[in-house]
Amino acid sequence: MNITITENAAKELNNKIGEKNGYLKIQTVMDGLACGAGVPTLLFVSSIDEKADLLIDTNNRPVLMEKSELILFDEELKIDYSDSANSFQLKSPQQIVNGRMSFVSKVK
């Protein structure tokens, strides 16, 4: 798995996270969705679940992904930020995985 964080996304992440300690995590959120469909979401979490999470180095900061979800994603991913959509985006060379990816901080 190779994840790249664009310069625009890095700037927005720095604005949102500031000096807080934690980890970025891409997780498929399924709460309230029908048929088990999931929506990739960008989380900021305080710790790593050693059994479930895989820490992936990127060009900017490490990103966690759940081992069980790796099969759901393309091998090459890019986290971008769109000023016009005012949201993060998750892309691969084959598709836009989520053009309006939510950012949720679980770190206080």
C-alpha positions as CSV (number, residue, x, y, z in Angstrom):
1,M,0.0,0.0,0.0
2,N,1.3,3.4,-1.0
3,I,-0.4,6.6,0.3
4,T,0.6,10.1,-0.8
5,I,-0.7,13.3,0.9
6,T,-0.8,16.3,-1.3
7,E,0.7,19.6,-0.3
8,N,-2.8,21.1,-0.1
9,A,-4.1,18.3,2.1
10,A,-1.0,18.6,4.4
11,K,-1.7,22.3,4.9
12,E,-5.4,21.6,5.8
13,L,-4.4,18.7,8.1
14,N,-2.0,21.0,9.9
15,N,-4.7,23.6,10.3
16,K,-7.1,21.0,11.8
17,I,-4.7,19.1,13.9
18,G,-2.4,21.8,15.2
19,E,-0.1,20.6,17.9
20,K,-2.3,17.6,19.0
21,N,-0.6,14.2,19.2
22,G,-2.3,11.4,17.4
23,Y,-2.6,9.4,14.1
24,L,-4.4,9.9,10.9
25,K,-6.6,6.9,10.0
26,I,-8.5,6.0,6.9
27,Q,-11.5,3.9,8.0
28,T,-14.6,2.7,6.3
29,V,-17.6,4.0,8.4
30,M,-20.7,1.9,8.0
31,D,-22.9,3.3,10.7
32,G,-26.4,4.0,9.5
33,L,-25.7,2.8,5.9
34,A,-27.8,0.2,4.1
35,C,-26.5,-3.1,2.6
36,G,-23.1,-2.9,4.4
37,A,-21.9,-0.1,2.1
38,G,-19.2,1.9,3.7
39,V,-17.8,5.4,3.3
40,P,-14.1,6.0,3.7
41,T,-13.5,8.6,6.4
42,L,-10.4,10.4,7.6
43,L,-10.1,10.1,11.3
44,F,-7.6,11.6,13.8
45,V,-7.2,9.1,16.6
46,S,-5.1,9.1,19.8
47,S,-3.7,5.6,19.6
48,I,-3.0,2.5,17.5
49,D,-4.8,-0.8,17.9
50,E,-1.8,-3.1,17.5
51,K,-4.0,-6.1,16.5
52,A,-6.3,-4.3,13.9
53,D,-4.3,-1.4,12.5
54,L,-1.4,-1.2,10.1
55,L,0.8,2.0,10.1
56,I,1.7,3.1,6.6
57,D,4.4,5.6,6.0
58,T,3.6,8.4,3.6
59,N,5.4,11.4,2.1
60,N,4.1,13.5,5.0
61,R,2.9,11.7,8.1
62,P,2.0,8.0,8.8
63,V,-1.6,6.9,8.2
64,L,-3.3,4.0,9.9
65,M,-5.6,1.6,8.1
66,E,-7.4,-1.4,9.5
67,K,-5.8,-4.6,8.2
68,S,-9.2,-6.1,7.4
69,E,-10.0,-3.2,5.1
70,L,-6.9,-3.2,3.0
71,I,-8.7,-5.4,0.4
72,L,-11.3,-2.6,-0.1
73,F,-8.7,-0.1,-1.5
74,D,-6.4,0.2,-4.5
75,E,-2.7,-0.2,-3.9
76,E,-2.0,3.5,-4.7
77,L,-4.0,6.1,-2.8
78,K,-3.8,9.9,-2.6
79,I,-5.3,12.1,0.1
80,D,-6.0,15.5,-1.3
81,Y,-7.9,18.6,-0.3
82,S,-10.3,20.5,-2.6
83,D,-10.8,24.1,-1.8
84,S,-13.8,24.3,-4.1
85,A,-15.5,21.3,-2.4
86,N,-14.1,22.4,1.0
87,S,-13.3,18.7,1.9
88,F,-10.7,16.1,1.7
89,Q,-10.7,13.6,-1.1
90,L,-9.4,10.0,-1.4
91,K,-8.3,9.1,-4.9
92,S,-6.5,6.3,-6.7
93,P,-5.2,6.2,-10.3
94,Q,-8.4,4.3,-11.2
95,Q,-11.1,6.3,-9.4
96,I,-12.2,8.9,-6.9
97,V,-12.8,6.7,-3.9
98,N,-14.5,9.5,-1.9
99,G,-14.7,13.1,-3.3
100,R,-16.0,14.6,-0.1
101,M,-14.2,12.6,2.7
102,S,-15.1,13.7,6.2
103,F,-12.4,14.6,8.7
104,V,-13.3,13.5,12.3
105,S,-11.0,14.2,15.2
106,K,-11.4,11.8,18.1
107,V,-8.5,13.5,20.0
108,K,-9.4,16.2,22.5
